[in-house]
Amino acid sequence: DEKDKLYDFLKKQGFSFKNIDYAFFRATKGNLNIIFYRSGKLLIQGREKDVDLLYNSIEGIFLKKDTLNSWMGTDEAGKGDYFGPLVVAGVIIKREDEGRLLKIGVKDSKRLKSNRIKELANYIKSNFLHDIIVLEPNRYNILYDKEKNLNLLLSELHIKIIERLRRKTSIEKIVVDKFSKNSSIVETFRDKVEIEEIVGGERDLACASASILARSAFIEYMEEMSKIYDFKFPKGSGKPVKEAVRLFLEKYPASKLKNVAKLHFKITREVLDG
């Protein structure tokens, strides 16, 4: 499987391994540090040049698209953020597009600053077939109360993006950034088009482009929400967010929280019950 293939590849490259509770393994070599989380996420840290080279090398383990002419990538933003929407985006690219996307610096949005994300998002939206779903907090809370499962909700959004884009043009493959072991995305499209959920899907340029669109839409929504409420909403779900919830509730009634936050996060209960 992916874990074994990645382990064997890194071992041959001279990486040292360490077992950690929350991940399949941690691998280190020189300035490079890799953590392969049990959630399926792959984190690579180190000097940017070395990280890029390693990403390119690892790509060959998971992606076999040398003969593809066009394919779609999907990714999401806001999943781990208490405040703001959940966003899913999809982008279709062609083989001849890879050079210019690399040239302008398209890569995983987590490795880009906000201003650059917005610039690249504008370019992608102007030049590539794409689609974006922004699930606003109020609607998110309604749907989550029905599903009681974030990964199921995410799968439904990815499926919707894929279906909408497939109606616009034909593609040879879909690459989805893997966010769960039990998503229904592959089963939905298995008999219709080649599809693959991969760990660290943003290594693929279509997925990276989608991650940029999703993150840009998330950032823009957060900025607009801050203007509406005259309040600075921090990203993530750590201590600053918990403090921000308290400050928000000093300014607004608790009934307003559903319009700005994902209420199922434990932060809600910790603050309201505290």
TORKOL-753667 format. One record per residue: x, y, z of N, C-alpha, C, CB in turn; residue number from 1. Coordinates in pm, whole numbers. Glycine has a CB too. Example, Ala and Ser with C-alpha at 12.3 -4.5 7.8 and 13.67 -1.06 7.14 Angstrom:
REM residues 2
   n.xx   n.yy   n.zz  ca.xx  ca.yy  ca.zz   c.xx   c.yy   c.zz  cb.xx  cb.yy  cb.zz   k
   1319   -569    780   1230   -450    780   1320   -330    780   1131   -447    905   1
   1285   -225    708   1367   -106    714   1290      3    787   1408    -60    572   2
This chain:
REM residues 274
   n.xx   n.yy   n.zz  ca.xx  ca.yy  ca.zz   c.xx   c.yy   c.zz  cb.xx  cb.yy  cb.zz   k
     84   -120      0      0      0      0     88    125      0    -95      0    122   1
     25    243      8    100    368      2    204    379    112      6    485      9   2
    167    338    234    259    347    348    386    266    321    191    297    477   3
    369    143    274    484     55    250    570    107    135    436    -87    220   4
    504    156     29    579    208    -86    662    329    -45    483    244   -200   5
    602    417     35    674    537     78    789    499    172    579    636    147   6
    762    406    263    865    360    357    985    303    281    809    255    453   7
    958    216    185   1067    154    108   1146    257     30   1010     48     12   8
   1075    354    -29   1144    458   -106   1235    540    -16   1041    549   -176   9
   1185    584    100   1264    668    190   1382    591    249   1176    723    302  10
   1360    463    276   1469    379    330   1584    370    230   1417    238    364  11
   1550    353    103   1653    348     -2   1727    481    -15   1590    309   -136  12
   1657    592     19   1719    724     11   1803    757    134   1613    829     -7  13
   1808    666    232   1893    685    349   1826    754    465   2011    763    310  14
   1693    757    469   1622    819    581   1624    727    703   1477    852    541  15
   1626    790    821   1614    717    947   1469    726    995   1713    773   1055  16
   1420    621   1060   1279    615   1098   1261    609   1249   1212    495   1033  17
   1147    666   1292   1110    663   1433    959    645   1442   1157    793   1507  18
    914    556   1529    770    537   1550    717    645   1644    742    396   1608  19
    603    703   1607    536    799   1693    388    765   1700    558    946   1642  20
    325    798   1812    189    751   1841     87    793   1737    146    801   1976  21
     97    916   1688     -9    972   1604     20    960   1454    -31   1118   1639  22
    120    880   1417    156    870   1275    206    730   1242    263    976   1238  23
    207    698   1113    264    570   1070    414    568   1100    238    546    919  24
    480    680   1069    622    691   1100    669    836   1081    704    596   1012  25
    785    860   1140    858    985   1118    991    946   1056    877   1068   1252  26
   1030   1018    949   1156    989    880   1239   1115    872   1130    931    738  27
   1368   1103    897   1456   1220    892   1584   1189    815   1491   1267   1034  28
   1633   1293    748   1761   1284    678   1811   1427    658   1747   1208    540  29
   1923   1460    720   1974   1597    709   1873   1697    761   2011   1629    564  30
   1840   1798    677   1744   1901    720   1600   1860    695   1773   2032    648  31
   1579   1744    633   1443   1701    598   1377   1620    709   1446   1619    470  32
   1254   1653    736   1176   1584    838   1040   1549    778   1160   1673    967  33
   1004   1421    780    879   1375    719    795   1305    825    907   1280    599  34
    666   1340    830    571   1270    916    455   1223    829    521   1360   1033  35
    430   1093    831    318   1035    757    210   1003    860    361    905    674  36
    112   1093    873      8   1082    975    -89    968    945    -69   1213    986  37
   -149    914   1050   -247    806   1033   -372    854    961   -285    748   1168  38
   -395    984    959   -509   1040    885   -486   1032    734   -534   1185    927  39
   -359   1005    694   -327   1000    551   -253   1122    502   -451    984    472  40
   -239   1224    589   -169   1346    550    -17   1324    558   -210   1463    640  41
     54   1385    466    199   1375    460    258   1514    481    246   1314    325  42
    342   1528    583    407   1656    613    556   1644    583    385   1697    761  43
    606   1736    502    750   1740    472    803   1877    510    777   1709    320  44
    905   1880    594    966   2005    639   1115   2004    607    943   2027    789  45
   1167   2124    583   1308   2138    552   1331   2257    462   1362   2012    486  46
   1453   2271    407   1480   2380    315   1391   2367    193   1629   2383    275  47
   1337   2479    145   1237   2476     39   1285   2399    -84   1198   2617      0  48
   1411   2421   -122   1464   2354   -241   1465   2203   -221   1606   2405   -272  49
   1508   2158   -103   1514   2014    -75   1373   1954    -66   1590   1989     56  50
   1279   2030     -8   1142   1983      3   1080   1965   -136   1057   2081     86  51
   1103   2063   -224   1049   2054   -360   1105   1934   -435   1081   2182   -438  52
   1235   1909   -419   1297   1795   -486   1239   1664   -436   1449   1796   -466  53
   1218   1656   -304   1162   1534   -247   1018   1514   -291   1170   1538    -94  54
    939   1622   -293    800   1612   -341    798   1554   -483    732   1751   -339  55
    887   1608   -568    889   1561   -707    926   1414   -717    988   1644   -790  56
   1017   1370   -629   1059   1229   -630    946   1139   -580   1185   1210   -542  57
    879   1182   -473    772   1101   -414    653   1093   -509    728   1160   -280  58
    632   1196   -588    517   1200   -679    509   1074   -764    524   1323   -767  59
    623   1028   -807    625    911   -894    577    784   -827    763    890   -945  60
    579    781   -694    533    663   -621    382    651   -629    579    670   -475  61
    315    765   -622    170    765   -609     96    798   -739    130    862   -504  62
    160    875   -827     90    923   -946    150    866  -1073     92   1075   -951  63
     67    803  -1153    111    752  -1282     23    815  -1389    104    595  -1288  64
     63    929  -1440    -20   1003  -1535     63   1052  -1654    -89   1121  -1466  65
    173    984  -1682    261   1028  -1790    190   1032  -1925    381    938  -1799  66
     90    946  -1942     21    940  -2071   -109   1020  -2071     -8    796  -2108  67
   -141   1085  -1960   -266   1160  -1952   -255   1293  -2025   -304   1183  -1807  68
   -364   1332  -2089   -370   1464  -2153   -445   1565  -2068   -435   1453  -2289  69
   -546   1520  -1994   -621   1612  -1907   -671   1537  -1785   -739   1677  -1983  70
   -673   1605  -1672   -722   1543  -1549   -768   1652  -1452   -612   1455  -1484  71
   -841   1609  -1352   -898   1698  -1253   -837   1672  -1116  -1050   1682  -1247  72
   -819   1777  -1039   -777   1765   -901   -877   1834   -811   -637   1823   -880  73
   -903   1777   -692   -992   1843   -596   -923   1850   -459  -1127   1767   -585  74
   -958   1952   -384   -901   1970   -250   -996   2059   -170   -757   2033   -257  75
   -972   2065    -40  -1061   2142     47   -982   2236    137  -1147   2049    131  76
  -1053   2331    198   -995   2423    296  -1099   2450    403   -947   2555    228  77
  -1051   2477    524  -1141   2512    633  -1183   2396    719  -1262   2576    578  78
  -1139   2275    686  -1180   2157    763  -1136   2167    909  -1121   2031    700  79
  -1017   2217    933   -965   2224   1069   -980   2361   1133   -823   2186   1069  80
  -1052   2451   1068  -1071   2587   1120  -1207   2599   1188  -1059   2691   1007  81
  -1207   2644   1312  -1332   2661   1386  -1419   2769   1323  -1303   2695   1533  82
  -1359   2881   1295  -1433   2990   1232  -1431   2976   1080  -1374   3126   1273  83
  -1535   3025   1015  -1537   3030    870  -1599   2910    804  -1399   3046    820  84
  -1600   2910    671  -1669   2807    593  -1584   2682    570  -1710   2863    460  85
  -1647   2583    512  -1577   2468    454  -1581   2488    304  -1644   2330    498  86
  -1466   2478    239  -1457   2506     95  -1399   2385     23  -1371   2632     68  87
  -1459   2349    -88  -1404   2244   -175  -1393   2301   -316  -1493   2114   -173  88
  -1280   2275   -381  -1258   2327   -517  -1206   2216   -607  -1159   2445   -515  89
  -1232   2232   -736  -1181   2140   -836  -1124   2218   -954  -1291   2044   -883  90
  -1016   2168  -1012   -953   2233  -1127   -916   2126  -1229   -826   2313  -1084  91
   -938   2156  -1356   -899   2066  -1466   -780   2126  -1539  -1018   2042  -1564  92
   -674   2048  -1556   -557   2096  -1630   -522   1996  -1739   -436   2118  -1535  93
   -441   2041  -1832   -393   1956  -1941   -242   1940  -1928   -430   2015  -2079  94
   -191   1838  -1996    -47   1810  -1989     36   1932  -2022    -11   1696  -2083  95
     -6   2008  -2125     75   2125  -2166     69   2240  -2067     29   2174  -2302  96
    -20   2231  -1967    -32   2338  -1868     71   2327  -1756   -171   2337  -1809  97
    131   2210  -1739    217   2187  -1623    334   2285  -1617    269   2045  -1625  98
    394   2313  -1733    510   2402  -1734    478   2541  -1681    564   2414  -1875  99
    370   2600  -1728    339   2737  -1682    291   2739  -1538    234   2800  -1773 100
    224   2634  -1494    183   2629  -1353    303   2620  -1261     89   2510  -1329 101
    401   2541  -1299    525   2533  -1221    599   2666  -1224    615   2421  -1272 102
    599   2731  -1339    673   2856  -1357    619   2967  -1267    667   2900  -1502 103
    485   2972  -1252    428   3079  -1168    427   3042  -1020    285   3111  -1214 104
    469   2919   -988    486   2882   -848    369   2811   -783    514   3001   -770 105
    289   2741   -863    177   2666   -807    230   2548   -726     81   2617   -919 106
    184   2538   -602    218   2427   -513    115   2424   -401    364   2442   -455 107
    130   2332   -309     35   2318   -199     14   2453   -132     85   2213    -97 108
   -112   2496   -115   -141   2629    -61    -87   2647     81   -291   2653    -61 109
    -67   2536    154    -13   2546    290    130   2597    289    -19   2412    360 110
    194   2596    174    332   2644    163    340   2782     97    415   2543     83 111
    224   2850     91    219   2983     29    159   3084    126    137   2979   -102 112
    201   3210    114    143   3317    195     11   3362    134    242   3437    207 113
    -72   3425    217   -209   3461    176   -213   3546     50   -278   3535    288 114
   -128   3649     43   -132   3736    -75    -97   3660   -203    -34   3854    -57 115
      0   3570   -193     39   3491   -311    -73   3393   -348    171   3415   -284 116
   -139   3338   -250   -252   3248   -276   -358   3321   -358   -312   3195   -143 117
   -389   3444   -320   -491   3521   -392   -447   3550   -536   -520   3654   -318 118
   -321   3585   -553   -270   3614   -688   -280   3491   -777   -124   3663   -680 119
   -234   3378   -724   -238   3255   -803   -382   3210   -829   -160   3144   -732 120
   -469   3231   -731   -610   3193   -749   -672   3273   -863   -689   3216   -619 121
   -642   3400   -871   -696   3483   -980   -649   3433  -1115   -656   3630   -962 122
   -522   3392  -1122   -467   3340  -1247   -536   3209  -1286   -315   3319  -1235 123
   -550   3120  -1188   -610   2989  -1215   -755   3006  -1259   -603   2899  -1090 124
   -829   3093  -1191   -971   3113  -1226   -985   3174  -1366  -1039   3205  -1122 125
   -887   3253  -1407   -894   3317  -1539   -852   3225  -1652   -807   3440  -1540 126
   -778   3118  -1620   -718   3037  -1725   -757   2889  -1727   -573   3045  -1714 127
   -827   2843  -1625   -857   2700  -1616  -1002   2675  -1578   -765   2633  -1515 128
  -1055   2566  -1630  -1190   2525  -1594  -1188   2482  -1447  -1241   2408  -1687 129
  -1278   2537  -1369  -1275   2513  -1225  -1415   2525  -1166  -1179   2612  -1156 130
  -1427   2487  -1041  -1551   2505   -967  -1517   2513   -819  -1653   2389   -996 131
  -1597   2589   -745  -1572   2609   -602  -1706   2603   -529  -1500   2745   -574 132
  -1710   2530   -419  -1826   2530   -330  -1783   2587   -196  -1886   2385   -314 133
  -1851   2692   -154  -1825   2753    -23  -1945   2722     66  -1800   2909    -34 134
  -1925   2635    162  -2031   2598    254  -2023   2690    376  -2021   2447    296 135
  -2112   2788    380  -2109   2888    487  -2140   2824    622  -2209   3002    457 136
  -2089   2884    731  -2103   2821    864  -2246   2782    901  -2050   2914    968 137
  -2342   2869    876  -2480   2838    914  -2530   2712    844  -2573   2957    883 138
  -2506   2704    711  -2546   2587    633  -2464   2465    675  -2528   2615    483 139
  -2336   2486    701  -2249   2378    747  -2306   2314    874  -2105   2431    774 140
  -2347   2396    969  -2399   2345   1096  -2529   2266   1078  -2422   2459   1194 141
  -2614   2311    987  -2738   2239    958  -2707   2102    901  -2825   2319    860 142
  -2616   2097    801  -2582   1970    737  -2508   1878    832  -2498   1995    612 143
  -2419   1934    914  -2345   1849   1008  -2438   1788   1111  -2234   1930   1079 144
  -2540   1864   1155  -2636   1810   1251  -2710   1689   1193  -2737   1917   1292 145
  -2727   1687   1061  -2793   1573    995  -2698   1456    978  -2849   1616    859 146
  -2574   1486    933  -2477   1380    901  -2404   1327   1023  -2377   1433    802 147
  -2369   1417   1113  -2287   1382   1230  -2153   1321   1190  -2363   1286   1321 148
  -2107   1356   1070  -1982   1298   1020  -1919   1395    920  -2008   1158    953 149
  -1808   1457    959  -1745   1557    873  -1692   1495    745  -1632   1626    948 150
  -1633   1378    753  -1577   1316    633  -1684   1278    532  -1497   1192    670 151
  -1803   1239    580  -1914   1211    490  -1959   1339    420  -2032   1148    567 152
  -1965   1448    495  -2002   1577    437  -1899   1622    334  -2015   1683    547 153
  -1772   1603    367  -1665   1640    273  -1674   1556    145  -1528   1622    339 154
  -1699   1427    161  -1712   1339     43  -1823   1388    -48  -1739   1194     86 155
  -1935   1426      9  -2048   1475    -70  -2012   1600   -148  -2167   1502     20 156
  -1934   1689    -87  -1894   1812   -154  -1795   1784   -268  -1831   1910    -54 157
  -1700   1694   -244  -1606   1655   -349  -1681   1591   -467  -1500   1558   -294 158
  -1776   1504   -435  -1855   1438   -540  -1932   1541   -621  -1952   1335   -478 159
  -1989   1639   -554  -2066   1742   -624  -1977   1823   -717  -2134   1836   -522 160
  -1858   1860   -670  -1762   1934   -754  -1725   1852   -877  -1635   1971   -674 161
  -1693   1725   -856  -1653   1637   -966  -1765   1624  -1068  -1613   1498   -913 162
  -1886   1602  -1020  -2000   1586  -1112  -2023   1712  -1193  -2127   1551  -1034 163
  -2014   1829  -1130  -2039   1955  -1200  -1933   1980  -1306  -2042   2072  -1101 164
  -1807   1950  -1276  -1701   1972  -1374  -1705   1869  -1487  -1565   1967  -1305 165
  -1742   1746  -1455  -1751   1643  -1559  -1862   1673  -1659  -1775   1506  -1495 166
  -1961   1748  -1617  -2068   1786  -1710  -2020   1891  -1811  -2187   1840  -1633 167
  -1910   1957  -1779  -1861   2065  -1866  -1759   2016  -1968  -1798   2173  -1782 168
  -1687   1909  -1937  -1584   1859  -2030  -1547   1717  -1994  -1458   1951  -2028 169
  -1478   1648  -2083  -1434   1511  -2055  -1292   1515  -1999  -1440   1423  -2183 170
  -1264   1425  -1907  -1131   1414  -1847  -1092   1268  -1841  -1127   1478  -1706 171
   -962   1243  -1825   -913   1106  -1824   -892   1052  -1684   -784   1098  -1901 172
   -875   1142  -1587   -849   1095  -1451   -886   1203  -1350   -701   1055  -1435 173
   -917   1159  -1228   -944   1250  -1117   -847   1215  -1005  -1093   1240  -1068 174
   -782   1317   -949   -692   1300   -835   -750   1378   -718   -546   1347   -869 175
   -781   1308   -610   -840   1369   -491   -739   1363   -377   -973   1299   -451 176
   -721   1477   -310   -635   1477   -192   -704   1395    -83   -605   1623   -142 177
   -642   1287    -41   -704   1193     52   -720   1255    190   -622   1065     61 178
   -843   1257    240   -869   1315    372   -930   1214    469   -961   1434    359 179
   -962   1094    420  -1026    993    504  -1003    854    447  -1178   1021    517 180
  -1002    755    534   -989    617    489  -1121    565    432   -943    528    604 181
  -1231    632    467  -1362    576    435  -1448    669    350  -1435    543    561 182
  -1390    750    265  -1472    836    181  -1538    752     71  -1387    950    118 183
  -1648    804     18  -1724    731    -85  -1693    780   -226  -1873    743    -58 184
  -1591    862   -240  -1564    927   -368  -1522    825   -474  -1455   1033   -352 185
  -1425    741   -442  -1375    645   -541  -1487    551   -586  -1257    564   -483 186
  -1566    501   -490  -1675    408   -524  -1778    474   -615  -1743    357   -397 187
  -1800    605   -595  -1899    677   -675  -1860    683   -822  -1918    817   -621 188
  -1729    698   -848  -1685    722   -987  -1604    608  -1047  -1604    849   -992 189
  -1585    501   -971  -1497    393  -1015  -1532    341  -1155  -1502    280   -915 190
  -1658    329  -1185  -1700    272  -1313  -1719    378  -1422  -1829    196  -1296 191
  -1691    502  -1390  -1715    611  -1485  -1586    674  -1537  -1800    717  -1419 192
  -1484    682  -1453  -1359    746  -1489  -1250    698  -1394  -1372    902  -1485 193
  -1126    699  -1438  -1015    662  -1349  -1006    766  -1238   -880    652  -1428 194
  -1003    719  -1116  -1000    810  -1002   -910    754   -893  -1141    835   -947 195
   -841    842   -825   -746    800   -722   -745    901   -609   -604    782   -780 196
   -756    851   -487   -737    934   -368   -594    908   -320   -844    901   -254 197
   -516   1014   -307   -376    994   -268   -338   1083   -151   -284   1021   -385 198
   -247   1033    -72   -194   1109     41   -110   1225    -13   -109   1018    135 199
   -129   1343     43    -53   1458     -4    -81   1487   -149     95   1436     17 200
   -209   1485   -186   -248   1501   -327   -200   1630   -390   -394   1494   -339 201
   -167   1730   -306   -124   1858   -359      8   1850   -436   -110   1958   -247 202
     74   1733   -433    192   1715   -516    154   1718   -663    263   1583   -483 203
     30   1680   -692    -23   1687   -827    -64   1832   -855   -144   1588   -847 204
    -31   1883   -973    -55   2025  -1001   -203   2060  -1009     12   2064  -1130 205
   -288   1967  -1052   -431   1994  -1053   -483   2005   -909   -508   1884  -1130 206
   -437   1914   -823   -474   1918   -682   -419   2044   -615   -423   1792   -609 207
   -294   2078   -646   -234   2199   -588   -312   2323   -630    -87   2212   -632 208
   -355   2326   -756   -434   2439   -806   -568   2446   -732   -458   2426   -958 209
   -628   2330   -709   -755   2326   -635   -735   2371   -491   -815   2185   -638 210
   -623   2333   -431   -597   2374   -293   -582   2525   -283   -470   2304   -239 211
   -524   2586   -386   -508   2731   -390   -644   2800   -403   -416   2773   -506 212
   -730   2748   -491   -863   2807   -506   -944   2794   -378   -937   2740   -622 213
   -938   2676   -315  -1014   2654   -193   -965   2746    -81  -1004   2507   -149 214
   -833   2756    -67   -780   2839     41   -807   2987     16   -629   2816     57 215
   -797   3030   -109   -824   3169   -142   -969   3205   -110   -794   3196   -291 216
  -1062   3117   -145  -1203   3140   -115  -1226   3145     35  -1291   3032   -179 217
  -1155   3059    108  -1167   3059    254  -1115   3191    312  -1089   2940    315 218
   -999   3235    266   -940   3360    315  -1032   3479    287   -802   3384    250 219
  -1083   3484    165  -1172   3595    127  -1299   3597    211  -1207   3586    -21 220
  -1353   3479    239  -1473   3471    322  -1442   3521    463  -1528   3326    325 221
  -1330   3479    518  -1290   3521    652  -1272   3672    660  -1161   3451    694 222
  -1212   3730    558  -1192   3874    555  -1325   3949    551  -1105   3914    435 223
  -1418   3900    470  -1550   3962    459  -1628   3946    589  -1629   3901    342 224
  -1616   3830    651  -1684   3804    778  -1632   3897    887  -1666   3657    820 225
  -1501   3923    885  -1440   4014    982  -1495   4156    966  -1288   4014    966 226
  -1517   4197    842  -1573   4331    816  -1717   4340    866  -1567   4363    666 227
  -1796   4237    838  -1938   4237    877  -1953   4246   1028  -2008   4111    824 228
  -1872   4172   1100  -1885   4166   1246  -1788   4259   1318  -1865   4025   1293 229
  -1704   4330   1241  -1604   4417   1303  -1527   4340   1410  -1670   4544   1363 230
  -1476   4225   1369  -1412   4134   1462  -1307   4052   1389  -1517   4041   1530 231
  -1193   4033   1452  -1086   3955   1389  -1102   3808   1427   -945   4008   1432 232
  -1132   3725   1327  -1149   3582   1348  -1018   3510   1319  -1262   3526   1260 233
   -955   3449   1419   -830   3375   1394   -857   3244   1323   -756   3348   1526 234
   -757   3195   1253   -767   3066   1184   -728   2954   1279   -679   3064   1057 235
   -759   2832   1240   -723   2715   1319   -824   2685   1428   -587   2735   1380 236
   -777   2614   1531   -866   2576   1640   -791   2569   1774   -932   2440   1610 237
   -684   2647   1785   -604   2646   1906   -649   2746   2012   -462   2673   1872 238
   -561   2775   2106   -594   2864   2218   -640   3003   2175   -474   2877   2309 239
   -574   3066   2075   -621   3198   2032   -765   3196   1983   -531   3251   1921 240
   -806   3084   1924   -944   3071   1874  -1040   3063   1993   -959   2945   1784 241
  -1003   2987   2093  -1088   2974   2212  -1108   3109   2279  -1026   2875   2313 242
  -1002   3187   2287  -1012   3321   2345  -1098   3412   2257   -872   3383   2364 243
  -1085   3396   2125  -1165   3477   2032  -1314   3446   2047  -1120   3451   1887 244
  -1348   3321   2075  -1489   3285   2096  -1544   3360   2218  -1504   3131   2116 245
  -1465   3364   2324  -1508   3436   2444  -1531   3583   2414  -1405   3420   2556 246
  -1439   3643   2340  -1451   3785   2306  -1571   3809   2214  -1322   3835   2238 247
  -1593   3718   2122  -1708   3731   2031  -1839   3728   2110  -1707   3617   1924 248
  -1846   3640   2210  -1968   3627   2289  -1989   3743   2385  -1966   3497   2366 249
  -1884   3819   2410  -1899   3943   2486  -1963   4053   2401  -1762   3991   2540 250
  -1943   4040   2271  -1991   4143   2177  -2125   4106   2114  -1888   4164   2067 251
  -2148   3975   2096  -2269   3927   2028  -2336   3817   2108  -2235   3877   1886 252
  -2468   3799   2090  -2537   3689   2158  -2491   3554   2105  -2689   3702   2142 253
  -2505   3450   2186  -2460   3316   2149  -2530   3266   2022  -2485   3217   2264 254
  -2648   3316   1994  -2722   3273   1875  -2650   3311   1746  -2861   3333   1875 255
  -2559   3407   1752  -2484   3451   1633  -2368   3358   1601  -2431   3592   1654 256
  -2328   3276   1697  -2210   3192   1679  -2227   3094   1564  -2179   3115   1808 257
  -2349   3047   1543  -2373   2950   1434  -2349   3009   1297  -2515   2897   1442 258
  -2347   3143   1287  -2325   3210   1158  -2178   3230   1125  -2395   3343   1158 259
  -2091   3204   1222  -1949   3231   1199  -1859   3112   1230  -1906   3348   1284 260
  -1914   3008   1294  -1829   2899   1343  -1890   2762   1317  -1803   2916   1491 261
  -1804   2659   1323  -1846   2520   1312  -1871   2470   1455  -1736   2431   1237 262
  -1997   2462   1492  -2034   2446   1631  -1999   2310   1691  -2179   2468   1646 263
  -1977   2208   1609  -1948   2075   1666  -1807   2065   1723  -1967   1968   1560 264
  -1719   2161   1693  -1586   2161   1754  -1602   2169   1906  -1499   2280   1700 265
  -1515   2102   1979  -1525   2098   2125  -1509   2236   2189  -1422   2002   2181 266
  -1450   2330   2115  -1432   2466   2166  -1566   2526   2206  -1363   2556   2060 267
  -1670   2499   2130  -1802   2556   2159  -1847   2518   2299  -1905   2509   2055 268
  -1844   2389   2328  -1890   2342   2458  -1797   2391   2570  -1898   2189   2459 269
  -1668   2392   2543  -1573   2435   2646  -1599   2579   2688  -1429   2421   2595 270
  -1630   2664   2590  -1654   2805   2621  -1793   2826   2681  -1637   2891   2496 271
  -1895   2767   2620  -2032   2788   2668  -2056   2725   2804  -2132   2731   2568 272
  -1990   2611   2829  -2008   2545   2959  -1912   2596   3064  -1991   2395   2944 273
  -1810   2671   3015  -1707   2719   3109  -1749   2841   3184  -1581   2747   3037 274
